[in-house]
């Protein structure tokens, strides 16, 4: 499930590869997680969302809890996903470490292919989006707890795992699924 990797996905959830493109699941609300754990790595891939698209990339996620708060989640979202009356912070937009660190710039291309290059080495997390460095974070300096969806505190980034699974989330609305291509670790 999207908020606890220890729970099985709903019956019938399928992520599909068609013409070399990974397509997110129906129904929404799942993660596709690697079998292998990664500590220091580079992950590169292209991705596209529909108008109400919401996805994320799990980095160093354990096989329990919510990758956004128990590992790291690099956000991938079209701002139109959020209700018009919702106050959305920069820490919830594309290029953020979800609800923890905002990107230095917003260079997301709506309904077009975007490209992430993610480098995780020890406490260092660097993210390039569409050729521009948008995150350069030292996790050891991130001491503030993030707020979970239920209002409780998640561990600060400093205390999050330095080894875990990588993966992709499908949380889009309105039938427009995340698409991923040319992924390599």
Phi and psi in degrees as GROMACS dihedral restraints (atoms count N, CA, C in turn):
[ dihedral_restraints ]
;  ai    aj    ak    al  type     phi  dphi    fc
    3     4     5     6     1   -65.6    20    10
    4     5     6     7     1   -25.1    20    10
    6     7     8     9     1  -113.9    20    10
    7     8     9    10     1     5.0    20    10
    9    10    11    12     1  -159.1    20    10
   10    11    12    13     1   105.7    20    10
   12    13    14    15     1   -67.4    20    10
   13    14    15    16     1   -15.4    20    10
   15    16    17    18     1   -74.3    20    10
   16    17    18    19     1   -19.3    20    10
   18    19    20    21     1   -92.7    20    10
   19    20    21    22     1   139.9    20    10
   21    22    23    24     1   -67.7    20    10
   22    23    24    25     1   152.9    20    10
   24    25    26    27     1   -67.5    20    10
   25    26    27    28     1   159.5    20    10
   27    28    29    30     1   -60.5    20    10
   28    29    30    31     1   154.1    20    10
   30    31    32    33     1   -59.7    20    10
   31    32    33    34     1   135.3    20    10
   33    34    35    36     1    89.1    20    10
   34    35    36    37     1     1.8    20    10
   36    37    38    39     1   -69.2    20    10
   37    38    39    40     1   128.8    20    10
   39    40    41    42     1  -141.1    20    10
   40    41    42    43     1   126.1    20    10
   42    43    44    45     1   -95.3    20    10
   43    44    45    46     1   135.3    20    10
   45    46    47    48     1  -121.0    20    10
   46    47    48    49     1   143.8    20    10
   48    49    50    51     1  -105.5    20    10
   49    50    51    52     1   119.0    20    10
   51    52    53    54     1  -130.4    20    10
   52    53    54    55     1   123.1    20    10
   54    55    56    57     1    52.7    20    10
   55    56    57    58     1    41.4    20    10
   57    58    59    60     1    78.9    20    10
   58    59    60    61     1     7.1    20    10
   60    61    62    63     1  -116.3    20    10
   61    62    63    64     1   126.7    20    10
   63    64    65    66     1   -79.5    20    10
   64    65    66    67     1   126.9    20    10
   66    67    68    69     1  -113.0    20    10
   67    68    69    70     1   132.4    20    10
   69    70    71    72     1   -60.6    20    10
   70    71    72    73     1   168.1    20    10
   72    73    74    75     1   -82.0    20    10
   73    74    75    76     1   161.5    20    10
   75    76    77    78     1  -127.9    20    10
   76    77    78    79     1   128.6    20    10
   78    79    80    81     1   -72.5    20    10
   79    80    81    82     1   166.2    20    10
   81    82    83    84     1   -67.4    20    10
   82    83    84    85     1   161.9    20    10
   84    85    86    87     1   102.6    20    10
   85    86    87    88     1    36.9    20    10
   87    88    89    90     1  -133.8    20    10
   88    89    90    91     1   166.6    20    10
   90    91    92    93     1  -120.1    20    10
   91    92    93    94     1   144.3    20    10
   93    94    95    96     1  -108.0    20    10
   94    95    96    97     1   111.8    20    10
   96    97    98    99     1  -115.7    20    10
   97    98    99   100     1   143.0    20    10
   99   100   101   102     1   -66.8    20    10
  100   101   102   103     1   151.9    20    10
  102   103   104   105     1   -76.3    20    10
  103   104   105   106     1   -33.9    20    10
  105   106   107   108     1   -87.7    20    10
  106   107   108   109     1   151.8    20    10
  108   109   110   111     1   -96.6    20    10
  109   110   111   112     1   148.7    20    10
  111   112   113   114     1  -130.6    20    10
  112   113   114   115     1   142.0    20    10
  114   115   116   117     1  -112.3    20    10
  115   116   117   118     1   -74.3    20    10
  117   118   119   120     1  -100.9    20    10
  118   119   120   121     1   122.9    20    10
  120   121   122   123     1  -161.7    20    10
  121   122   123   124     1   165.6    20    10
  123   124   125   126     1  -119.7    20    10
  124   125   126   127     1   133.7    20    10
  126   127   128   129     1  -125.8    20    10
  127   128   129   130     1   127.4    20    10
  129   130   131   132     1  -129.1    20    10
  130   131   132   133     1   135.8    20    10
  132   133   134   135     1  -164.9    20    10
  133   134   135   136     1   161.7    20    10
  135   136   137   138     1  -106.5    20    10
  136   137   138   139     1   148.0    20    10
  138   139   140   141     1  -149.0    20    10
  139   140   141   142     1   154.2    20    10
  141   142   143   144     1  -144.0    20    10
  142   143   144   145     1   144.5    20    10
  144   145   146   147     1  -126.0    20    10
  145   146   147   148     1   152.1    20    10
  147   148   149   150     1   -77.0    20    10
  148   149   150   151     1   179.6    20    10
  150   151   152   153     1   -56.2    20    10
  151   152   153   154     1   -33.7    20    10
  153   154   155   156     1  -113.9    20    10
  154   155   156   157     1    36.9    20    10
  156   157   158   159     1   -79.6    20    10
  157   158   159   160     1   143.7    20    10
  159   160   161   162     1  -148.1    20    10
  160   161   162   163     1   124.9    20    10
  162   163   164   165     1  -147.5    20    10
  163   164   165   166     1  -173.6    20    10
  165   166   167   168     1  -169.1    20    10
  166   167   168   169     1   164.2    20    10
  168   169   170   171     1  -114.4    20    10
  169   170   171   172     1   120.7    20    10
  171   172   173   174     1   -78.0    20    10
  172   173   174   175     1   132.4    20    10
  174   175   176   177     1  -126.0    20    10
  175   176   177   178     1   123.2    20    10
  177   178   179   180     1    56.5    20    10
  178   179   180   181     1    39.7    20    10
  180   181   182   183     1   -82.9    20    10
  181   182   183   184     1   137.5    20    10
  183   184   185   186     1   -77.4    20    10
  184   185   186   187     1   166.6    20    10
  186   187   188   189     1   -86.2    20    10
  187   188   189   190     1    35.8    20    10
  189   190   191   192     1  -150.3    20    10
  190   191   192   193     1   158.9    20    10
  192   193   194   195     1    71.7    20    10
  193   194   195   196     1  -168.5    20    10
  195   196   197   198     1   -96.9    20    10
  196   197   198   199     1   120.5    20    10
  198   199   200   201     1   -53.4    20    10
  199   200   201   202     1   -29.6    20    10
  201   202   203   204     1   -65.6    20    10
  202   203   204   205     1   -26.2    20    10
  204   205   206   207     1  -123.5    20    10
  205   206   207   208     1   -17.8    20    10
  207   208   209   210     1  -108.3    20    10
  208   209   210   211     1   -13.8    20    10
  210   211   212   213     1  -128.6    20    10
  211   212   213   214     1  -134.3    20    10
  213   214   215   216     1  -129.4    20    10
  214   215   216   217     1   144.0    20    10
  216   217   218   219     1  -125.1    20    10
  217   218   219   220     1   122.4    20    10
  219   220   221   222     1   -89.1    20    10
  220   221   222   223     1   117.1    20    10
  222   223   224   225     1   -72.4    20    10
  223   224   225   226     1   143.6    20    10
  225   226   227   228     1  -138.2    20    10
  226   227   228   229     1   104.7    20    10
  228   229   230   231     1  -150.8    20    10
  229   230   231   232     1   140.1    20    10
  231   232   233   234     1   -83.9    20    10
  232   233   234   235     1   126.9    20    10
  234   235   236   237     1   -55.2    20    10
  235   236   237   238     1   -22.7    20    10
  237   238   239   240     1   -70.2    20    10
  238   239   240   241     1   -10.0    20    10
  240   241   242   243     1   -61.7    20    10
  241   242   243   244     1   -38.9    20    10
  243   244   245   246     1   -77.1    20    10
  244   245   246   247     1   143.1    20    10
  246   247   248   249     1   -58.0    20    10
  247   248   249   250     1   145.6    20    10
  249   250   251   252     1   -58.3    20    10
  250   251   252   253     1   -30.8    20    10
  252   253   254   255     1   -90.7    20    10
  253   254   255   256     1     2.9    20    10
  255   256   257   258     1   -86.0    20    10
  256   257   258   259     1   134.1    20    10
  258   259   260   261     1   -82.9    20    10
  259   260   261   262     1   111.5    20    10
  261   262   263   264     1  -106.4    20    10
  262   263   264   265     1   129.0    20    10
  264   265   266   267     1   -89.2    20    10
  265   266   267   268     1   159.5    20    10
  267   268   269   270     1   -59.6    20    10
  268   269   270   271     1   -23.7    20    10
  270   271   272   273     1   -74.3    20    10
  271   272   273   274     1    -0.9    20    10
  273   274   275   276     1  -113.8    20    10
  274   275   276   277     1     4.7    20    10
  276   277   278   279     1  -100.0    20    10
  277   278   279   280     1   168.5    20    10
  279   280   281   282     1   -52.8    20    10
  280   281   282   283     1   136.4    20    10
  282   283   284   285     1    92.6    20    10
  283   284   285   286     1    -5.3    20    10
  285   286   287   288     1   -87.8    20    10
  286   287   288   289     1   154.3    20    10
  288   289   290   291     1   -82.6    20    10
  289   290   291   292     1   109.3    20    10
  291   292   293   294     1   -45.9    20    10
  292   293   294   295     1   123.8    20    10
  294   295   296   297     1    59.8    20    10
  295   296   297   298     1    18.2    20    10
  297   298   299   300     1  -130.5    20    10
  298   299   300   301     1   -51.2    20    10
  300   301   302   303     1  -134.8    20    10
  301   302   303   304     1   126.1    20    10
  303   304   305   306     1   -80.1    20    10
  304   305   306   307     1   152.1    20    10
  306   307   308   309     1   -74.7    20    10
  307   308   309   310     1   157.4    20    10
  309   310   311   312     1   -75.6    20    10
  310   311   312   313     1   -19.7    20    10
  312   313   314   315     1  -152.1    20    10
  313   314   315   316     1   156.4    20    10
  315   316   317   318     1  -107.3    20    10
  316   317   318   319     1    98.3    20    10
  318   319   320   321     1  -118.7    20    10
  319   320   321   322     1    21.1    20    10
  321   322   323   324     1   -64.1    20    10
  322   323   324   325     1   136.6    20    10
  324   325   326   327     1  -106.2    20    10
  325   326   327   328     1   105.0    20    10
  327   328   329   330     1   -59.0    20    10
  328   329   330   331     1   138.9    20    10
  330   331   332   333     1    52.6    20    10
  331   332   333   334     1    22.6    20    10
  333   334   335   336     1  -126.8    20    10
  334   335   336   337     1   169.6    20    10
  336   337   338   339     1   -73.8    20    10
  337   338   339   340     1   133.4    20    10
  339   340   341   342     1  -117.4    20    10
  340   341   342   343     1   161.0    20    10
  342   343   344   345     1  -133.7    20    10
  343   344   345   346     1   126.8    20    10
  345   346   347   348     1  -105.8    20    10
  346   347   348   349     1   140.0    20    10
  348   349   350   351     1  -125.7    20    10
  349   350   351   352     1   114.4    20    10
  351   352   353   354     1  -114.2    20    10
  352   353   354   355     1   127.9    20    10
  354   355   356   357     1  -123.1    20    10
  355   356   357   358     1   118.0    20    10
  357   358   359   360     1  -115.5    20    10
  358   359   360   361     1   117.7    20    10
  360   361   362   363     1  -137.7    20    10
  361   362   363   364     1   107.3    20    10
  363   364   365   366     1    57.0    20    10
  364   365   366   367     1  -125.1    20    10
  366   367   368   369     1   -81.9    20    10
  367   368   369   370     1    -7.8    20    10
  369   370   371   372     1   -89.8    20    10
  370   371   372   373     1   128.4    20    10
  372   373   374   375     1  -127.0    20    10
  373   374   375   376     1   118.3    20    10
  375   376   377   378     1  -120.7    20    10
  376   377   378   379     1   137.3    20    10
  378   379   380   381     1  -132.6    20    10
  379   380   381   382     1   126.6    20    10
  381   382   383   384     1  -109.2    20    10
  382   383   384   385     1   128.5    20    10
  384   385   386   387     1  -118.1    20    10
  385   386   387   388     1   121.2    20    10
  387   388   389   390     1    51.8    20    10
  388   389   390   391     1    41.2    20    10
  390   391   392   393     1    85.0    20    10
  391   392   393   394     1    -1.3    20    10
  393   394   395   396     1  -116.0    20    10
  394   395   396   397     1   131.0    20    10
  396   397   398   399     1   -66.9    20    10
  397   398   399   400     1   118.4    20    10
  399   400   401   402     1  -114.0    20    10
  400   401   402   403     1   -16.6    20    10
  402   403   404   405     1  -140.4    20    10
  403   404   405   406     1   134.3    20    10
  405   406   407   408     1  -144.3    20    10
  406   407   408   409     1    90.2    20    10
  408   409   410   411     1  -117.1    20    10
  409   410   411   412     1   135.3    20    10
  411   412   413   414     1  -100.3    20    10
  412   413   414   415     1   107.3    20    10
  414   415   416   417     1   -58.8    20    10
  415   416   417   418     1   -30.8    20    10
  417   418   419   420     1   -64.0    20    10
  418   419   420   421     1   -18.9    20    10
  420   421   422   423     1   -92.6    20    10
  421   422   423   424     1    -3.1    20    10
  423   424   425   426     1   -97.4    20    10
  424   425   426   427     1    94.1    20    10
  426   427   428   429     1  -102.9    20    10
  427   428   429   430     1   -10.2    20    10
  429   430   431   432     1   -84.6    20    10
  430   431   432   433     1   129.4    20    10
  432   433   434   435     1   -65.4    20    10
  433   434   435   436     1   143.7    20    10
  435   436   437   438     1   -87.0    20    10
  436   437   438   439     1   153.6    20    10
  438   439   440   441     1   -94.8    20    10
  439   440   441   442     1   122.2    20    10
  441   442   443   444     1   -69.2    20    10
  442   443   444   445     1   169.9    20    10
  444   445   446   447     1   -63.4    20    10
  445   446   447   448     1   -26.8    20    10
  447   448   449   450     1   -87.5    20    10
  448   449   450   451     1     4.1    20    10
  450   451   452   453     1    91.9    20    10
  451   452   453   454     1   -10.6    20    10
  453   454   455   456     1   -79.5    20    10
  454   455   456   457     1   163.3    20    10
  456   457   458   459     1   -82.9    20    10
  457   458   459   460     1   135.0    20    10
  459   460   461   462     1   -95.5    20    10
  460   461   462   463     1   158.8    20    10
  462   463   464   465     1   -58.6    20    10
  463   464   465   466     1   146.1    20    10
  465   466   467   468     1   -63.1    20    10
  466   467   468   469     1   158.4    20    10
  468   469   470   471     1   -56.6    20    10
  469   470   471   472     1   -32.5    20    10
  471   472   473   474     1   -55.7    20    10
  472   473   474   475     1   -33.5    20    10
  474   475   476   477     1   -97.7    20    10
  475   476   477   478     1     4.0    20    10
  477   478   479   480     1   -78.3    20    10
  478   479   480   481     1   158.4    20    10
  480   481   482   483     1   -58.6    20    10
  481   482   483   484     1   147.5    20    10
  483   484   485   486     1  -102.7    20    10
  484   485   486   487     1     6.3    20    10
  486   487   488   489     1  -149.9    20    10
  487   488   489   490     1   139.3    20    10
  489   490   491   492     1   173.9    20    10
  490   491   492   493     1  -163.4    20    10
  492   493   494   495     1   -86.9    20    10
  493   494   495   496     1   155.9    20    10
  495   496   497   498     1  -112.6    20    10
  496   497   498   499     1   158.4    20    10
  498   499   500   501     1  -179.5    20    10
  499   500   501   502     1   179.1    20    10
  501   502   503   504     1  -125.4    20    10
  502   503   504   505     1   145.2    20    10
  504   505   506   507     1  -109.0    20    10
  505   506   507   508     1   147.8    20    10
  507   508   509   510     1  -121.3    20    10
  508   509   510   511     1   110.6    20    10
  510   511   512   513     1  -136.0    20    10
  511   512   513   514     1    18.8    20    10
  513   514   515   516     1   -66.6    20    10
  514   515   516   517     1   154.8    20    10
  516   517   518   519     1  -108.8    20    10
  517   518   519   520     1   157.1    20    10
  519   520   521   522     1    73.6    20    10
  520   521   522   523     1    21.1    20    10
  522   523   524   525     1    82.4    20    10
  523   524   525   526     1    -5.0    20    10
  525   526   527   528     1   -89.7    20    10
  526   527   528   529     1    99.7    20    10
  528   529   530   531     1   -84.1    20    10
  529   530   531   532     1   158.7    20    10
  531   532   533   534     1   -66.6    20    10
  532   533   534   535     1   143.8    20    10
  534   535   536   537     1  -125.4    20    10
  535   536   537   538     1   138.6    20    10
  537   538   539   540     1  -132.3    20    10
  538   539   540   541     1   136.4    20    10
  540   541   542   543     1  -142.6    20    10
  541   542   543   544     1   161.8    20    10
  543   544   545   546     1    53.6    20    10
  544   545   546   547     1    40.8    20    10
  546   547   548   549     1   -81.8    20    10
  547   548   549   550     1   136.6    20    10
  549   550   551   552     1  -152.1    20    10
  550   551   552   553     1   144.5    20    10
